[in-house]
Amino acid sequence: MEKPTYTLEFEKPLRELTKQAEALHQHSIENQIDVSSEIAGIEAKIEATQREIYSNLTPWQRVQIARHLKRPYALDYIEMMCQGFQEFHGDRQFRDDRALIGGPAFLGDLPVMIIAHQKGRGTKDTITRNFGMPQPEGYRKSLRLAKMAEKFGLPVLSFIDTPGAYPGIGSEERHVAEAIAVNLRELAMLRVPTISVVIGEGGSGGALGIGVTDRVLILENSYYSVISPEGCAAILWKDAAAAPRAAEALKLDATTLVTLGVVDEVLPEPFGGAHNDPAQTAAGLKQSLLKHFAVLRAIPTEDLLAQRYERFRKLGVYAETSAS
């Protein structure tokens, strides 16, 4: 039985070429004929098509890759990069939120506290994880873990991957906006080094609720934005189908974000996205994280807090000039 594949719309030409190569290879085996030259020609065309597609991705296409069903999630990276992860549960007020996880682990030889959005795979797990959209108890749990990290001198590592905080009635009744606001304040004053990395979607305050950190890194095909493209399109153009236009206007792609100073480093992914080689992506991410933590841990605490304050104060600052 053929394994299910997940092909994005703009990848369909590449998928068709791959099917041709597979069919030709199977035909060669069944009929014991040499078609190596034909296969080589198709493989060359596949390589050229890959370069053409993945070297010229639009912001909307990168959003689609960020949401790819096979894209590695936080627990995948934790398993590949860390040792001894021990998940902690509950906010000590209401319940445990499975869309936001966390606990201590070792990143190489460095003990860290991990806080992460976690999406689900398959229908049951996706519902359990609430599509990666935390509720207020998730943000209160993350703050509990951040304070624990501060108490024991552990650096904090956040994995951001959410379309946004959950906007349902129960979430609003339990004050999700207040929970996020408290996180913004407390994370800004946390007296240990902190790094967040956007591994997929970085939507609105749901992402920022664990993203006020000394360094913000982003994977090449991830996005970070004040609102999802569909939400922006629905507000500005009254039509969610205008999402590609909104993605362009929002300047949410990684390359633009580093130019604007919103993120500090763009981490490369394999051709086509992290799901094509999760191990390679994780290895590069781990190396970058250890490099940044080494720098941050050498900075005196008061200087670290001052730099963190300045980092976020300057975001969105602009100057007006009049035409002469």
C-alpha positions in Angstrom: 0.0 0.0 0.0 1.4 3.4 -1.0 2.1 5.8 1.9 -0.1 8.9 1.9 1.7 12.0 0.5 0.9 15.7 1.2 1.6 17.8 -1.9 1.0 21.6 -1.8 -0.6 23.2 -4.8 2.6 24.8 -6.1 4.5 21.5 -5.7 2.2 19.5 -8.0 4.5 19.8 -11.1 7.3 18.4 -9.0 5.1 15.6 -7.7 4.1 14.6 -11.3 7.8 14.4 -12.3 8.5 12.2 -9.3 5.7 9.9 -10.2 7.0 9.6 -13.8 10.5 8.6 -12.5 9.0 6.0 -10.1 6.8 4.5 -12.8 9.7 4.3 -15.2 11.9 2.6 -12.6 9.2 0.1 -11.9 8.7 -0.5 -15.6 12.5 -1.2 -15.9 12.4 -3.8 -13.1 9.3 -5.6 -14.5 10.5 -5.8 -18.1 14.2 -6.0 -17.4 15.2 -3.2 -19.7 17.7 -0.4 -19.3 16.0 3.0 -19.0 18.7 4.7 -16.9 19.2 7.5 -19.4 15.5 8.3 -19.4 15.4 8.3 -15.6 18.5 10.5 -15.4 16.8 13.0 -17.7 13.7 13.1 -15.5 15.9 13.4 -12.4 17.7 16.4 -13.9 14.4 18.0 -14.7 13.2 17.3 -11.1 16.3 19.0 -9.8 15.8 22.0 -12.0 12.1 22.3 -11.1 13.1 22.1 -7.4 15.5 25.0 -7.8 12.9 27.0 -9.7 10.1 26.4 -7.2 11.9 26.7 -3.9 14.2 29.5 -4.8 11.3 31.8 -5.7 8.7 31.1 -3.0 6.1 33.8 -2.3 5.2 34.7 1.4 1.9 32.8 1.0 3.7 29.7 -0.3 6.0 29.8 2.8 2.9 30.0 5.0 1.7 26.8 3.3 5.0 25.1 4.0 4.9 26.3 7.7 1.6 24.5 8.0 2.6 21.3 6.2 1.1 18.3 7.8 4.5 16.5 7.9 6.4 19.5 9.3 8.3 18.7 12.5 6.6 19.9 15.7 8.1 20.9 19.0 8.2 17.4 20.5 10.0 16.2 17.4 12.8 18.8 17.8 13.0 18.1 21.5 13.5 14.4 20.8 16.1 15.0 18.2 18.1 17.8 20.0 17.6 17.2 23.8 18.1 14.5 26.4 16.1 13.9 29.6 13.1 16.0 28.8 10.6 15.8 31.6 7.2 17.3 30.8 5.5 19.2 33.6 1.7 19.6 33.6 -0.9 22.1 34.9 -1.1 25.8 35.8 -2.0 25.1 39.4 -5.2 27.1 38.9 -7.5 25.4 36.4 -6.2 22.4 34.3 -3.4 21.2 32.0 -3.3 22.7 28.5 -2.0 20.2 26.0 -1.5 22.8 23.3 1.4 24.3 25.3 3.9 22.0 26.9 7.1 22.4 28.9 9.7 21.1 31.3 13.4 20.8 31.9 15.8 19.0 29.5 19.5 19.0 28.5 20.5 20.8 25.3 23.8 19.1 24.8 25.4 19.6 28.2 23.3 22.7 28.9 20.3 22.3 31.3 17.4 24.4 30.0 13.7 24.9 30.6 11.6 24.3 27.5 8.3 26.0 26.8 6.6 25.1 23.5 3.5 25.2 21.4 2.6 21.6 20.3 0.3 20.7 17.5 -1.2 17.2 17.0 -1.0 14.5 14.4 -4.1 12.7 13.4 -7.7 13.7 14.3 -7.7 12.6 17.9 -4.3 14.2 18.8 -5.1 17.4 16.9 -8.2 17.9 18.9 -6.4 17.0 22.2 -3.8 19.7 21.3 -6.6 22.1 20.3 -4.9 22.7 16.9 -1.9 24.2 18.7 -4.0 27.1 20.1 -3.4 27.5 23.8 -5.9 28.7 26.3 -5.2 30.9 29.3 -4.1 28.0 31.5 -1.5 27.2 28.9 0.1 30.6 29.3 -0.1 30.4 33.1 1.6 27.1 33.0 4.4 28.5 30.8 4.8 31.4 33.2 5.0 28.9 36.1 7.8 27.1 34.3 9.6 30.3 33.4 9.6 31.3 37.1 10.9 27.9 38.1 13.7 28.3 35.5 14.5 31.7 37.0 14.6 30.2 40.5 17.1 27.5 39.5 19.1 29.6 37.0 18.0 27.7 33.9 18.0 29.4 30.5 14.6 29.3 28.8 14.1 27.9 25.3 10.7 28.5 23.6 9.4 26.8 20.5 6.8 28.9 18.7 4.3 27.2 16.5 0.7 28.4 16.7 -1.9 30.1 14.5 -2.8 32.1 17.7 -4.3 31.8 21.1 -7.7 30.0 21.3 -10.5 32.7 20.9 -13.3 30.5 22.3 -15.9 31.5 24.9 -14.3 29.5 27.7 -10.9 30.9 26.9 -12.2 34.5 27.0 -14.1 33.8 30.2 -10.8 32.7 31.8 -9.1 35.9 30.6 -6.7 34.7 27.8 -5.8 38.3 27.0 -4.8 39.0 30.6 -2.8 35.8 30.8 -0.8 36.7 27.7 -0.3 40.3 28.9 1.1 39.0 32.2 3.5 36.8 30.3 4.7 39.7 28.2 5.5 41.7 31.4 7.1 38.8 33.3 9.1 37.4 30.5 10.5 40.9 29.8 11.9 40.9 33.4 13.0 37.3 33.6 16.5 37.2 35.1 17.9 34.3 33.0 18.9 34.1 29.3 16.0 33.4 27.0 15.7 32.3 23.3 12.6 31.6 21.2 12.6 30.0 17.8 9.7 30.0 15.4 9.5 26.5 13.9 6.2 26.8 12.0 3.4 29.3 12.5 3.9 32.4 14.7 0.5 34.0 15.0 -0.4 37.1 16.9 -0.3 37.3 20.7 -0.6 33.6 20.9 3.0 33.4 19.7 4.3 36.5 21.5 3.0 35.1 24.8 6.1 32.9 24.9 8.3 34.9 22.6 9.5 37.9 24.6 13.1 36.7 24.7 16.7 37.9 24.3 17.0 36.2 20.9 14.3 35.3 18.4 15.3 32.8 15.7 13.1 31.6 12.9 13.3 28.7 10.5 13.5 29.7 6.8 9.9 28.6 5.9 8.2 29.8 9.0 6.3 33.0 9.5 5.7 35.4 12.4 2.9 37.9 12.2 0.4 40.0 14.2 -2.4 38.1 12.6 -2.9 35.1 10.2 -3.1 36.0 6.5 -6.7 34.7 6.4 -7.7 36.9 9.4 -6.1 39.9 7.8 -7.8 39.3 4.5 -11.2 38.9 6.2 -10.8 42.3 8.0 -9.3 44.3 5.1 -10.9 42.8 2.1 -13.9 41.0 3.6 -12.7 37.8 1.9 -10.4 35.1 3.4 -9.5 34.1 -0.2 -7.4 37.2 -0.3 -4.9 35.5 2.1 -2.1 35.4 -0.5 -2.4 39.2 -0.9 -2.5 39.7 2.9 0.6 37.5 3.3 2.5 39.8 1.0 1.3 42.9 2.8 2.1 41.6 6.3 5.8 41.2 5.6 5.7 37.9 7.6 8.3 35.9 5.8 11.6 35.1 7.6 13.9 37.1 5.3 11.9 40.3 5.7 11.6 39.8 9.4 15.3 39.7 9.9 15.7 42.8 7.8 13.2 44.6 9.9 14.9 43.5 13.1 11.9 41.5 14.4 14.0 38.3 14.4 17.8 37.9 14.9 18.6 34.9 12.7 17.1 32.9 9.9 17.9 29.2 10.0 18.1 27.4 6.7 15.9 24.4 5.9 16.4 21.6 3.4 15.0 22.1 -0.1 11.2 22.0 0.2 11.0 22.5 4.0 12.1 20.9 7.3 9.8 17.9 6.8 12.1 16.7 4.0 15.0 16.2 6.4 14.1 16.8 10.1 17.4 15.5 11.4 19.4 18.0 9.3 17.1 20.9 10.4 17.4 19.9 14.1 21.2 19.6 13.9 21.5 23.2 12.5 19.0 24.5 15.0 20.8 22.9 18.0 24.1 24.4 16.8 22.7 27.8 16.5 20.9 27.6 19.9 24.1 26.6 21.7 26.0 29.4 20.0 23.4 32.1 21.1 23.1 30.7 24.7 26.9 30.8 25.1 26.9 34.5 24.2 23.9 35.3 26.4 25.2 33.5 29.5 28.3 35.6 29.4 26.3 38.9 29.7 25.7 40.2 33.2 22.1 40.0 34.3 21.4 43.7 34.5 22.9 44.3 31.1 20.9 41.3 29.7 17.6 42.9 31.0 18.5 46.3 29.6 19.3 44.8 26.2 16.1 42.8 26.2 14.1 46.0 27.0 15.7 47.9 24.2 15.3 45.1 21.7 11.5 45.2 22.0 11.2 49.0 22.5 12.7 49.7 19.1 10.3 47.4 17.2 7.9 49.3 15.1 9.7 52.6 15.5 9.7 54.7 12.3 10.5 58.2 11.2 8.5 60.5 8.9 10.2 62.7 6.3 8.6 65.3 4.1 9.3 65.3 0.3 11.5 68.2 -0.6 
